[in-house]
Amino acid sequence: PRLRGGLAAPRVVSIGASVGECAPHSNGEFSWTKKNTSFSFLKASRARRVLRPPRASTEDGAVKEVAGDSDTEPEPGGGGENAGGDQRLTDADGANAGADSNESSDDEGNAASSTKTSENAESDPAPRPVPPRRTKMSRKQKKAAGKAAAKAAAKEADSMSPPSEDAAETAARRVADSLSNTKMLANRRKHPRKGVDLLLPVDYLSPALAQKMARNGHLSALQRVASNVLGTDASSDQKNVEAVLYGSSAQAETGVKGVDLLGVTHDFAYAKTPTPVFVMLPLDVVSRDGALRHKRALETSLMALKKIGVEGVMIDVWWGIVERDGPGLYDWTAYLELLDLVEHAGLKLNAVMSFHACGANVGDYFKVSLPKWVLDAASEDPDLFFTDQYGYRNPECISLWADNAMTLGGRTPLQCYADFMRSFRDAVSDEGLFGVLSEVSVGCGPCGELRYPAYPENKVSPNSSQWQFPGIGEFQCYDQRALGNLARAGSEAGHIEWGGAGPHDAGGYNNLPHETGFFTAHEGSWDSEYGQFFLSWYAGELVEHGDRMLRCARNVFERDDDATGLNISEGIGEGVSEGNSSTGTFSKKGKKAAVAEESVTTVGTFVTTVGTADTQNTEKKHVPALAIKCAGVHWWYNSRSHAAELTAGYFNTRSGDRAPERDGYEPIVAICGVHGARLNFTCAEMRDVEHPFFSRCGPEGLLRQIRAAAARYGVKVAGENALCRFDQDAYEKIITNCRGEGEDAALWATGTLLPPMASFTFLRLSKELFEDDNFRSFVRFVARMANETGTALVDEAHAVQADEVFKSLFSEETDADGNSDTLRPGGLRDIRDETSSGYVTTGSTETERG
């Protein structure tokens, strides 16, 4: 074997299974002794290698060389004097220290070649010196060296003849650029290593990437980026940071400032009044053929809800039903009939623009797919859908990376969404029902929520490999558009190796966090430099998608205030188009317009003027509030990595061993504040103790975190219950959450105390709701919401009494024709008889049989 030179004393070594002693000799040979048997062999061709000097650690962890004593200098031998400078050789290497490196023995090593090497070394008076070993500098040493270089340059500039101010600035800039380039090249060569914050060397980050990553917690490192991108005025640093955070990518690239959020206004006037209660209508109210179902039961139910004090109802407006016949062909017949019923009952309507399919999530008993022409386009372009690491493409909704892809019959998905909402607005306005709309919630993903489809349920094969509670889910970033975006982000970050694919150690749908390398609590990859980069990119793409969807909705439903809507004085201006302003046509087979001869003119996107052919009169149009919905991913919330939230797109983690704590919901709340939109959130009825301990569920902490962030940004929160429950514990928790904490608006504005909720939606209207016990408990719940929420004191005389409500519901008073506005004693039974073939129960089979 080839031994590395410099054995100062005999050592015990092994060759195969033999053990013996190996000692050096002055002639360059070694002697091997084992059981009275001697073997001689020469040193190998690299026997001339010098020993590294002893090293010691400094206080800051750096490594420095320790100079040897003078008596450790090697003695000159047959090979000449030491030509290695201040490198130290042992006595065993002294004989060969001066040997020319070009003259060496072969790998086998024999005595003749050793003699030849010695002779050539003696005849060479000036052997080539061995280059000294480069010392690796620590980060602190590099920083100190950079400061020293800058001071030296400044001192040299001062010592010279008085230079002009421009010359001094030029010199300083050259030094700064040199240091910046050195750091950038060093970081690009460096492999991913735990414990290093990606944004410490921010010089190489493009404005677009800095924007994405700063939205997810890297605010402290963004000051320098904002100054470079948007200006160097120190007084406007904070404003520049906000521009980078909340402006678009194009704005960040061109230096256009975004929306100023420093002056957030907190309007808590709504807190004085009780929290209004809405009820979600059944999923199958409108059939897949576009017909209104359960009309008799629905009409009776709406009248009953109005009697007990419900404010309104919520309905899913399915893209796959309305535009089922082809691109731009809208059928609003059933939804306009429903609006008629809601208006007749004296209720309000919250409409959900559902650009997703139904049937692949918890509680989905009705199946609605995307429009057939969208599915046909996806067969031509499979990357139109989200894709997991196994290549499974989820047809529930269109991938956010395809928002601007011209793949849907010459339109992009964003254009299709805008045309759909614009047609809905025009159809409702033409029927004079726009005032019935209280809120328009924009669907941004699966279940209408702003998230990735990270935990889809397989209804066809429940025991398949897809998600089951409490699995962590999977990252959905493997379609070609997503991978291209990731590769570009990795290149901009100076680590092209990060852009190949998602994490390789993130596990599968049903893994638990500790079973993976990425999500494990300690030393997990999520806590590494690479993990922070990937999660910032993954969550940042979701935030940008939500921003695009809200901008799209604002172009259709423009407004200034989300409390009561906006009243716009309408007139004629630029961009006037007559007739239907939406793409395609819509049909209404029911009620026609009240004035058939009037002409409808759309001004731009927002203002409508109605008049006859001779005169033009203006009217005020009510504009509904806008909202988006976040998912209540509460399992693994009380763990360190929040694995299920990460795969869903919420970069919400505790502080790790190296990475800081992240608030993954604050960026979403911030874009709601920019666009003046509400935030709908679920889990209002849940408690932590109601879930298995091992799944680390934390619905209470999750809801509090989101409400606190919303309070800081002046965003109103509307609550929902995640599961259909009629028990008293659920009602008690909902009332507590809707009531809020205290009455101090100053503490509300900082998020220290939670303000009341703006509204609450009960999930959902079903035949179970009208069972005797369930309905009575629900009536008491609505009465308590009216009496116990809101900061204004309610007199006992004006308090809602549940018993009085029951008496009015079951009144037997009728008019001359035998009709009554209130329910007869058998009203609930009549509803149950009607809904036995109508509303689908959300409970068990036993309840349905009962």
C-alpha positions in Angstrom: 0.0 0.0 0.0 1.0 3.6 -0.6 1.8 5.2 2.7 1.7 9.0 3.3 5.2 10.1 4.3 6.3 11.5 7.6 6.0 8.7 10.1 8.1 10.1 13.0 7.9 6.9 15.1 7.1 3.2 14.6 3.4 2.6 14.3 1.2 -0.5 14.3 -0.4 -0.9 10.9 -2.3 -3.8 9.3 -2.0 -5.3 5.8 -4.9 -7.7 5.3 -5.2 -9.6 8.5 -1.5 -9.2 9.5 -0.4 -6.8 12.2 3.2 -5.6 12.7 5.4 -2.5 13.1 6.5 -0.2 10.4 9.6 2.0 11.0 11.3 4.5 8.7 15.1 4.5 7.8 17.4 7.3 6.8 17.8 5.9 3.3 14.1 6.4 2.6 13.0 2.8 3.1 10.6 1.3 5.6 11.0 -1.9 7.5 8.0 -4.1 8.1 8.4 -6.7 10.9 5.9 -9.5 11.6 6.8 -12.8 13.4 10.5 -12.5 12.8 9.9 -11.8 9.1 11.3 -8.5 7.6 9.9 -6.9 4.4 11.4 -3.8 2.8 9.7 -1.5 0.4 10.2 2.0 -0.8 8.1 4.9 -0.3 5.6 5.6 -3.2 5.8 8.3 -5.7 4.1 10.7 -3.4 6.4 10.1 -0.4 7.6 13.6 -1.0 4.3 15.0 0.3 4.8 17.4 3.2 2.9 17.3 6.4 0.3 19.9 7.1 1.3 22.2 10.0 -0.5 21.9 13.3 -3.6 24.0 13.5 -5.6 25.6 16.3 -9.1 27.1 16.5 -9.6 30.8 17.2 -12.4 32.3 19.3 -14.6 32.9 16.3 -14.2 29.4 15.1 -11.7 30.1 12.3 -8.6 28.0 11.8 -5.1 29.4 11.9 -1.6 28.0 11.3 0.7 27.4 14.2 4.3 28.2 13.5 6.8 25.4 14.4 9.9 25.9 16.5 13.3 26.3 14.9 14.5 23.0 16.1 11.8 21.2 14.1 13.5 22.1 10.8 14.4 19.0 8.8 17.9 18.0 8.5 19.3 18.0 5.0 19.7 14.6 3.5 20.6 12.9 0.3 17.8 14.8 -1.5 19.2 18.3 -0.8 17.9 21.1 1.3 14.3 21.8 2.0 12.9 23.8 -0.9 9.4 24.1 0.6 9.8 27.4 2.3 8.1 27.6 5.6 6.6 24.1 5.2 7.7 21.7 7.9 9.1 18.2 7.2 9.7 15.4 9.6 13.1 13.7 9.9 11.9 10.9 7.7 11.1 13.2 4.8 14.3 15.2 5.0 16.2 13.0 2.7 13.7 13.5 -0.1 12.4 17.0 0.6 14.4 18.6 -2.2 13.5 16.0 -4.9 12.2 17.4 -8.1 8.5 16.7 -8.5 9.0 15.8 -12.2 11.3 13.0 -11.2 9.5 10.4 -9.1 9.5 6.7 -8.7 6.8 4.5 -10.2 3.9 3.1 -8.2 5.6 -0.3 -7.6 8.7 1.4 -6.1 12.2 -0.3 -6.4 15.6 0.4 -5.2 17.0 1.4 -8.6 14.4 4.0 -9.3 15.0 5.4 -5.7 18.7 5.9 -6.4 18.0 7.6 -9.7 15.6 10.0 -8.0 18.2 10.9 -5.4 20.9 11.6 -8.0 18.7 13.9 -10.1 17.7 15.8 -6.9 21.4 16.4 -6.1 22.2 17.7 -9.6 19.3 20.2 -9.5 20.6 23.2 -7.6 17.2 25.0 -7.5 14.2 22.7 -7.1 10.7 24.1 -7.7 9.1 25.3 -4.4 5.9 23.7 -3.2 3.0 26.3 -3.3 1.7 27.0 0.2 -1.7 25.7 1.1 -4.5 28.2 0.9 -6.2 29.0 4.2 -10.0 28.9 4.3 -11.5 32.0 5.7 -14.5 32.1 8.0 -17.4 34.4 7.3 -16.3 36.8 10.0 -12.8 36.8 8.6 -14.1 37.6 5.1 -16.2 40.4 6.5 -13.3 41.8 8.5 -11.1 41.6 5.3 -13.7 43.4 3.3 -13.9 46.2 5.9 -10.1 46.4 6.0 -10.0 46.7 2.3 -12.6 49.4 2.3 -10.7 51.4 5.0 -7.4 51.0 3.1 -9.0 52.3 0.0 -10.5 55.2 1.8 -7.3 56.0 3.5 -5.4 55.9 0.3 -7.9 58.2 -1.3 -7.5 60.7 1.6 -3.7 60.6 1.4 -3.6 61.5 -2.2 -4.1 65.0 -3.5 -7.6 66.3 -2.7 -9.8 64.4 -5.1 -13.1 65.6 -6.4 -16.3 64.4 -4.7 -17.1 62.3 -7.8 -13.7 60.6 -7.7 -14.2 59.5 -4.0 -17.6 58.2 -4.7 -16.3 56.3 -7.7 -13.6 54.7 -5.6 -16.0 53.6 -2.9 -18.4 52.2 -5.4 -15.6 50.2 -7.0 -14.7 48.7 -3.7 -18.3 47.9 -2.9 -18.9 46.3 -6.3 -15.7 44.3 -6.0 -16.8 42.9 -2.6 -20.4 42.3 -3.9 -19.1 40.4 -6.9 -16.8 38.3 -4.7 -19.7 37.4 -2.4 -22.0 36.6 -5.3 -19.5 34.2 -6.9 -18.7 32.5 -3.6 -22.4 31.9 -3.0 -23.0 30.6 -6.4 -20.2 28.1 -6.0 -21.4 27.1 -2.6 -23.6 24.0 -2.2 -26.8 24.2 -0.2 -25.8 24.1 3.5 -28.0 24.2 6.6 -27.9 27.2 8.8 -27.5 29.9 6.2 -30.3 32.3 5.4 -30.7 32.6 1.7 -31.4 36.3 1.8 -28.2 37.3 3.7 -26.4 38.0 0.4 -29.3 39.7 -1.4 -27.2 41.3 -4.1 -27.9 38.6 -6.7 -31.6 38.4 -6.1 -33.8 39.8 -8.9 -36.6 42.1 -7.9 -39.2 39.6 -8.9 -37.7 36.8 -6.8 -37.1 39.2 -3.9 -40.7 40.2 -4.1 -41.9 36.5 -3.9 -39.6 35.6 -1.0 -40.1 38.8 1.0 -43.9 38.1 1.0 -43.1 35.1 3.1 -41.2 36.5 6.0 -37.8 37.8 4.7 -38.7 41.4 5.4 -35.6 42.2 7.3 -33.4 41.5 4.4 -35.5 43.4 1.9 -34.5 46.9 2.8 -31.4 46.7 0.7 -33.2 45.2 -2.2 -35.8 47.9 -2.2 -33.2 50.6 -2.1 -31.4 49.1 -5.1 -34.6 48.6 -7.1 -36.8 51.5 -6.2 -34.4 54.2 -5.0 -31.9 55.1 -2.4 -33.9 57.7 -0.4 -33.6 56.6 3.2 -36.8 58.4 4.2 -38.8 56.3 1.8 -37.2 52.9 2.5 -40.4 51.5 4.2 -42.5 52.7 1.4 -40.2 51.1 -1.1 -40.4 47.8 0.8 -44.1 47.9 0.5 -43.9 48.6 -3.2 -41.7 45.5 -3.7 -43.9 43.4 -1.5 -47.3 44.2 -2.9 -46.6 45.5 -6.4 -46.7 43.1 -9.3 -43.6 41.5 -10.7 -43.6 43.8 -13.7 -43.8 46.8 -11.3 -40.9 45.5 -9.3 -38.8 45.1 -12.5 -39.6 48.6 -13.9 -39.4 50.4 -10.6 -43.1 51.4 -10.4 -44.3 51.8 -6.9 -47.1 49.7 -5.6 -49.9 50.4 -3.2 -49.0 52.2 0.0 -50.2 50.1 3.0 -48.6 52.3 5.7 -51.9 54.1 6.3 -54.1 51.1 7.0 -57.5 52.2 8.1 -59.4 50.2 10.7 -63.1 50.5 10.5 -64.8 48.7 13.4 -68.2 50.3 13.0 -69.6 46.9 12.0 -68.7 45.6 15.5 -71.6 47.5 17.1 -74.2 45.4 15.4 -74.8 41.7 15.9 -72.9 39.3 13.6 -75.3 38.4 10.8 -75.9 34.7 10.1 -76.0 33.2 6.6 -76.9 29.6 5.6 -75.1 27.7 2.9 -77.6 26.2 0.4 -77.3 22.5 -0.7 -74.7 21.7 -3.4 -77.3 20.3 -5.7 -79.8 23.2 -5.7 -79.0 23.6 -9.4 -78.8 20.4 -11.4 -76.0 19.6 -13.8 -78.4 20.4 -16.6 -79.0 23.9 -15.3 -82.5 23.4 -13.7 -83.5 24.7 -10.2 -84.2 21.7 -8.0 -86.3 21.3 -4.8 -88.2 24.5 -5.6 -91.1 23.9 -3.2 -88.8 22.9 -0.3 -86.4 25.7 -1.1 -89.2 28.3 -1.0 -90.6 27.1 2.3 -87.1 26.8 3.8 -86.1 30.4 2.8 -89.3 31.7 4.4 -88.5 29.8 7.6 -85.0 31.1 7.7 -86.2 34.7 7.4 -88.7 34.2 10.2 -86.0 33.0 12.7 -83.7 35.9 11.9 -81.2 34.6 9.3 -79.7 37.4 7.2 -79.3 35.5 3.9 -78.0 32.4 2.1 -74.8 31.4 0.2 -74.8 29.5 -3.1 -72.1 28.0 -5.3 -72.3 29.3 -8.9 -70.8 26.4 -10.7 -68.6 27.2 -13.8 -69.2 23.6 -15.1 -73.0 24.2 -15.1 -73.4 27.7 -16.3 -70.9 27.5 -19.2 -71.4 23.8 -20.0 -72.6 24.2 -23.6 -69.4 25.9 -24.9 -67.1 28.8 -24.4 -69.0 32.1 -23.9 -72.4 30.3 -23.7 -73.9 31.1 -20.3 -77.1 29.8 -18.9 -78.2 31.8 -15.8 -81.8 30.6 -15.8 -81.7 28.6 -12.6 -79.6 31.1 -10.6 -81.9 34.0 -11.6 -84.9 32.0 -10.4 -83.1 31.4 -7.2 -82.4 35.1 -6.8 -86.2 35.7 -7.3 -86.9 33.4 -4.4 -84.3 34.9 -2.2 -85.6 38.4 -2.9 -89.2 37.3 -2.3 -88.2 35.9 1.1 -86.5 39.2 2.1 -83.0 37.6 2.3 -79.6 38.5 0.9 -77.4 36.3 -1.3 -73.7 35.6 -1.1 -72.5 34.1 -4.4 -69.4 32.0 -4.7 -67.8 32.0 -8.1 -66.9 28.3 -8.2 -64.2 27.8 -10.8 -63.5 24.3 -9.5 -65.1 20.8 -9.7 -67.2 19.3 -6.9 -66.9 15.7 -5.6 -63.3 15.2 -4.5 -63.3 16.7 -1.0 -64.8 16.2 2.4 -68.6 16.5 2.4 -68.9 16.6 -1.4 -72.0 14.4 -2.1 -72.7 16.1 -5.5 -70.5 15.8 -8.6 -69.9 18.7 -10.9 -66.9 18.6 -13.3 -65.3 21.5 -15.1 -66.9 22.4 -18.4 -66.4 19.7 -21.1 -64.6 22.1 -23.4 -62.1 22.8 -20.6 -61.5 19.1 -20.1 -61.0 18.7 -23.9 -58.4 21.5 -23.8 -56.7 19.7 -21.0 -56.4 16.5 -23.1 -54.5 18.5 -25.6 -52.4 20.3 -22.9 -52.2 18.0 -19.8 -50.1 20.6 -17.9 -53.3 22.6 -17.6 -53.9 20.8 -14.3 -51.9 20.5 -11.1 -49.5 17.5 -11.0 -47.9 15.6 -8.1 -44.6 13.9 -8.1 -46.1 10.6 -9.4 -47.5 12.3 -12.4 -51.2 12.3 -11.2 -53.0 15.3 -12.7 -55.8 16.7 -10.6 -58.8 17.7 -12.7 -60.5 19.6 -9.9 -59.2 23.1 -11.0 -56.8 24.7 -13.4 -53.2 25.1 -12.4 -52.3 28.6 -11.2 -49.2 28.4 -13.5 -51.6 28.3 -16.5 -53.4 31.5 -15.5 -52.0 33.4 -18.5 -51.7 30.4 -20.9 -53.7 30.9 -24.1 -55.1 27.4 -24.1 -58.9 27.7 -23.7 -60.2 28.4 -27.2 -58.0 31.5 -27.7 -58.6 32.7 -24.1 -56.5 32.4 -21.0 -58.1 31.0 -17.8 -58.0 34.5 -16.3 -59.9 35.8 -19.2 -62.5 33.0 -18.9 -62.9 33.9 -15.2 -63.4 37.5 -15.9 -65.9 36.9 -18.7 -67.9 34.5 -16.5 -68.1 37.1 -13.7 -68.9 39.9 -16.1 -71.8 37.9 -17.6 -73.1 37.1 -14.1 -73.0 40.8 -13.2 -74.9 41.8 -16.4 -77.5 39.1 -16.1 -78.3 39.9 -12.5 -78.3 43.7 -13.2 -80.7 43.3 -16.2 -83.2 41.5 -14.0 -83.0 44.2 -11.3 -81.7 41.8 -8.7 -78.3 43.2 -8.2 -79.3 44.7 -4.8 -79.9 41.2 -3.5 -76.2 40.3 -3.8 -74.4 41.0 -0.5 -71.0 39.4 -1.3 -69.2 37.8 -4.2 -66.5 35.3 -3.1 -63.9 34.5 -5.8 -62.9 30.9 -6.1 -59.1 30.6 -6.2 -58.6 26.8 -6.1 -60.0 23.5 -4.9 -63.2 23.9 -2.8 -63.1 27.6 -3.9 -60.1 28.1 -1.4 -56.8 29.8 -2.1 -54.6 26.7 -1.8 -53.1 23.8 -3.7 -55.0 20.5 -4.1 -52.5 18.9 -1.7 -55.0 16.5 0.0 -57.5 15.2 -2.5 -59.9 12.5 -1.5 -60.5 9.6 -3.9 -64.2 9.0 -3.8 -64.1 6.1 -6.3 -61.4 4.1 -4.5 -61.2 5.3 -0.8 -58.4 2.8 -0.1 -56.2 4.1 -2.8 -52.9 5.8 -2.3 -54.4 9.3 -2.3 -55.0 11.4 0.8 -56.6 10.3 4.1 -56.6 12.2 7.3 -54.2 13.1 8.9 -51.7 12.7 6.0 -49.4 15.6 5.2 -50.3 15.7 1.5 -48.0 16.4 -1.4 -46.5 19.3 -3.2 -48.3 20.0 -6.5 -45.6 21.6 -8.6 -44.7 19.0 -11.2 -46.5 20.2 -14.3 -44.1 21.6 -16.9 -45.1 25.2 -16.4 -44.5 24.9 -12.7 -41.1 23.2 -13.2 -40.0 25.9 -15.6 -41.0 28.6 -13.1 -39.1 26.8 -10.4 -36.0 26.4 -12.6 -36.0 30.2 -13.3 -36.3 31.0 -9.6 -33.4 28.7 -8.8 -31.3 30.3 -11.4 -32.1 33.8 -10.1 -31.2 32.6 -6.6 -27.8 31.5 -7.8 -28.5 27.8 -7.3 -29.5 26.3 -10.5 -29.5 22.8 -8.9 -32.5 23.9 -6.7 -34.7 24.3 -9.7 -34.9 20.7 -11.0 -37.9 19.5 -9.0 -39.6 19.6 -5.7 -38.1 18.1 -2.5 -37.1 14.5 -2.9 -37.6 13.6 0.7 -41.1 15.1 1.3 -42.9 11.7 1.4 -46.4 11.0 0.1 -50.0 11.9 0.7 -50.5 9.7 3.8 -47.0 10.0 5.4 -46.6 11.6 8.8 -44.1 14.4 9.3 -41.6 12.3 11.3 -41.6 9.7 8.5 -40.0 12.1 6.0 -36.7 13.8 5.8 -38.2 17.2 4.8 -40.8 17.7 7.5 -39.2 16.1 10.5 -39.0 18.5 13.5 -35.3 18.6 14.0 -32.7 18.8 11.2 -35.5 18.6 8.7 -34.9 19.9 5.2 -37.6 22.6 5.7 -35.2 24.2 8.1 -32.4 24.3 5.6 -31.4 27.1 3.1 -32.9 25.0 0.3 -36.1 24.4 2.2 -36.6 28.0 2.9 -36.0 28.9 -0.8 -38.5 26.3 -2.1 -41.2 27.0 0.4 -40.9 30.7 -0.2 -41.3 30.2 -4.0 -44.1 27.7 -3.5 -46.1 29.9 -1.2 -45.3 33.1 -3.2 -46.8 31.6 -6.3 -50.0 31.0 -4.5 -50.1 34.5 -3.1 -49.6 36.0 -6.6 -52.4 33.8 -7.9 -54.7 35.2 -5.3 -53.6 38.7 -6.2 -54.4 38.1 -9.9 -57.9 36.7 -9.1 -58.8 39.6 -6.9 -57.6 42.1 -9.5 -59.7 40.2 -12.0 -62.8 40.5 -9.8 -62.2 44.1 -9.0 -62.3 44.9 -12.7 -65.8 43.5 -12.7 -67.1 44.4 -9.3 -65.3 47.7 -8.4 -66.0 49.1 -5.0 -64.5 51.2 -2.2 -66.1 49.8 0.9 -66.9 46.2 1.8 -69.3 47.0 4.7 -72.4 48.0 2.7 -71.1 48.0 -0.9 -70.4 51.0 -3.1 -73.0 53.3 -4.6 -71.6 54.6 -7.9 -73.1 57.6 -9.7 -73.3 56.4 -13.2 -72.8 58.3 -16.4 -71.3 57.9 -19.8 -67.6 58.0 -20.2 -64.9 56.3 -22.2 -65.1 52.7 -23.1 -68.8 52.7 -23.7 -70.2 49.6 -25.4 -73.9 48.8 -26.0 -75.7 45.6 -25.3 -74.0 42.8 -23.4 -70.5 43.7 -22.4 -69.4 40.2 -21.5 -67.9 37.6 -23.9 -70.6 35.4 -25.4 -74.3 35.5 -24.5 -76.4 34.5 -21.5 -79.9 33.1 -21.5 -82.8 33.7 -19.1 -85.9 31.7 -19.7 -87.9 33.2 -16.8 -88.8 36.8 -16.0 -87.9 39.4 -18.6 -86.7 42.9 -18.0 -89.3 45.3 -16.5 -88.9 47.8 -19.3 -88.4 46.0 -22.6 -87.8 49.1 -24.7 -85.0 50.5 -22.5 -81.4 50.2 -23.7 -78.7 49.0 -21.4 -75.3 50.6 -21.8 -72.1 49.5 -20.0 -69.5 52.2 -19.2 -66.2 50.5 -19.0 -66.5 47.7 -16.6 -68.1 49.3 -13.6 -70.8 51.9 -14.4 -74.2 51.2 -15.9 -76.6 53.8 -17.4 -80.2 52.9 -18.0 -82.5 55.1 -20.0 -85.0 55.3 -22.9 -84.2 56.1 -26.4 -85.0 59.8 -25.9 -83.4 60.5 -22.5 -80.6 59.1 -20.4 -81.1 58.9 -16.7 -78.6 57.9 -14.2 -79.1 55.6 -11.2 -77.0 54.4 -8.3 -75.9 50.8 -8.4 -75.1 48.7 -5.4 -71.8 46.8 -5.7 -71.4 43.7 -3.5 -68.4 43.1 -1.3 -65.5 40.9 -2.5 -64.0 38.0 -0.6 -61.7 35.1 -0.9 -61.5 32.0 1.2 -58.6 30.3 3.0 -58.5 26.6 3.9 -58.5 25.5 7.5 -55.6 23.1 7.4 -55.5 22.5 11.2 -53.8 19.1 11.4 -50.1 19.2 12.3 -50.6 22.9 13.2 -49.1 22.2 16.7 -46.0 20.6 15.2 -42.9 22.4 14.4 -42.9 22.2 10.6 -46.7 22.5 10.0 -46.3 19.9 7.2 -49.9 19.9 6.0 -50.0 23.6 5.7 -46.7 23.7 3.7 -48.0 21.3 1.1 -51.2 23.3 0.8 -49.2 26.4 0.1 -49.1 28.2 3.4 -45.5 28.9 4.5 -46.4 28.9 8.2 -43.8 27.3 10.5 -42.4 27.7 13.9 -38.8 28.8 14.3 -36.5 25.9 13.5 -32.9 25.1 14.5 -31.8 27.7 12.0 -34.8 29.2 10.2 -36.9 31.9 11.8 -40.6 31.7 12.4 -42.9 32.4 9.5 -46.5 33.7 9.4 -47.8 32.1 6.2 -51.2 33.8 6.3 -50.1 37.4 6.7 -49.2 37.7 2.9 -52.7 36.6 2.0 -54.3 39.0 4.4 -52.1 41.7 3.0 -53.4 41.3 -0.5 -57.0 41.3 0.8 -56.1 44.6 2.4 -54.8 45.9 -0.9 -58.0 45.0 -2.8 -60.4 45.8 0.1 -61.6 42.2 0.2 -62.9 40.1 3.1 -61.4 36.8 4.2 -63.6 33.8 4.7 -62.3 31.2 7.0 -63.6 28.0 8.5 -63.0 26.0 11.7 -65.2 28.4 13.7 -66.8 25.5 15.7 -63.7 23.4 16.4 -61.8 22.8 19.5 -58.3 21.3 19.8 -59.4 18.6 22.2 -61.9 17.2 19.8 -59.2 15.8 17.5 -56.7 12.9 18.0 -53.6 13.9 19.9 -51.2 12.3 17.6 -52.3 14.5 14.7 -51.3 17.7 16.5 -54.5 19.5 15.4 -54.8 23.2 16.4 -57.9 24.8 14.9 -58.2 27.3 17.7 -54.7 28.6 17.4 -55.0 28.7 13.6 -58.1 30.7 13.7 -56.7 33.1 16.2 -53.5 33.6 14.1 -55.5 34.5 11.0 -57.9 36.8 12.8 -55.0 38.7 14.5 -53.2 39.2 11.1 -56.5 40.4 9.5 -57.1 42.9 12.4 -53.6 44.4 11.8 -54.4 44.9 8.1 -57.9 46.2 8.6 -59.4 43.1 6.9 -62.8 41.8 8.0 -63.1 38.0 8.7 -66.2 36.0 7.9 -66.4 32.6 9.7 -67.8 29.2 8.7 -68.1 25.9 10.4 -66.1 23.1 8.8 -68.5 20.3 9.5 -72.3 20.2 9.7 -73.0 20.0 13.4 -76.0 20.7 15.6 -74.6 20.1 19.0 -74.6 22.7 21.7 -70.8 22.7 22.1 -70.3 23.7 18.5 -72.9 26.5 18.8 -71.2 27.8 22.0 -67.8 27.9 20.3 -69.2 29.7 17.2 -70.8 32.4 19.4 -67.6 32.9 21.4 -65.6 33.4 18.2 -68.1 35.7 16.6 -68.3 37.8 19.7 -64.7 38.8 19.7 -62.6 40.0 22.6 -63.2 43.2 24.5 -64.3 46.6 23.0 -61.0 48.4 22.7 -60.5 49.4 19.1 -56.8 50.2 19.7 -56.1 46.7 20.8 -58.1 45.3 18.0 -56.0 47.3 15.5 -52.8 45.7 16.8 -54.2 42.2 16.9 -53.7 41.9 20.6 -57.4 41.4 21.0 -59.6 39.9 18.4 -62.4 42.0 16.9 -65.9 40.5 16.2 -66.4 38.6 13.0 -68.1 40.4 10.1 -70.5 37.5 9.4 -71.0 33.8 9.9 -72.2 31.2 7.4 -73.7 28.0 8.7 -72.9 24.8 6.8 -75.4 23.8 5.5 -79.1 23.7 4.6 -80.3 20.1 4.6 -83.2 18.0 5.7 -81.3 17.3 8.9 -81.6 20.9 9.8 -85.3 20.7 9.9 -85.5 17.7 12.2 -87.3 18.8 15.4 -84.4 18.8 17.9 -81.9 20.2 15.3 -84.2 23.0 14.2 -85.0 24.1 17.7 -81.4 24.2 18.7 -80.6 26.2 15.5 -83.4 28.7 16.3 -81.9 29.3 19.8 -78.4 29.6 18.2 -79.6 32.4 15.8 -81.4 34.2 18.7 -78.2 34.1 20.8 -76.2 35.4 17.9 -78.5 38.4 17.8 -78.4 39.0 21.5 -74.8 38.1 22.5 -72.7 39.4 19.6 -72.0 43.1 18.8 -70.7 45.7 21.2 -73.9 47.7 21.4 -76.0 46.8 24.4 -79.3 45.1 23.7 -82.3 46.0 25.9 -84.2 43.1 27.3 -87.3 44.5 25.7 -85.6 44.3 22.2 -83.8 41.0 22.8 -84.8 38.1 20.5 -86.7 35.4 22.4 -86.4 31.9 20.9 -89.8 30.9 22.4 -91.5 33.8 20.7 -89.9 32.8 17.4 -91.3 29.2 17.8 -94.7 30.6 18.4 -94.6 32.6 15.2 -93.3 29.7 13.2 -96.1 27.4 14.4 -98.9 29.9 14.4 -102.2 28.5 13.1 -103.5 31.9 12.0 -104.4 31.9 8.3 -106.1 34.3 5.9 -109.4 33.8 4.1 -107.9 31.6 1.5 -106.3 29.4 4.1 -102.8 30.6 3.5 -100.3 32.0 6.0 -97.0 33.7 5.8 -95.8 31.6 8.7 -95.4 27.8 8.9 -98.3 25.7 9.9 -97.8 23.1 12.7 -96.9 20.5 10.1 -94.6 22.8 8.2 -91.4 21.0 9.3 -93.0 17.7 8.4 -94.0 19.0 5.0 -90.4 20.1 4.4 -89.1 16.7 5.5 -91.5 15.0 3.2 -90.4 17.2 0.3 -86.8 16.9 1.0 -86.8 13.1 1.3 -86.3 13.1 -2.4 -84.7 16.5 -2.4 -82.0 17.8 -0.1 -79.3 15.3 0.5 -78.5 14.5 4.1 -75.0 15.4 5.3 -75.1 12.8 8.1 -75.1 9.1 8.5 -77.3 6.5 6.8 -79.2 5.9 10.1 -80.2 9.6 10.3 -81.4 9.6 6.7 -83.6 6.5 7.4 -85.0 8.3 10.4 
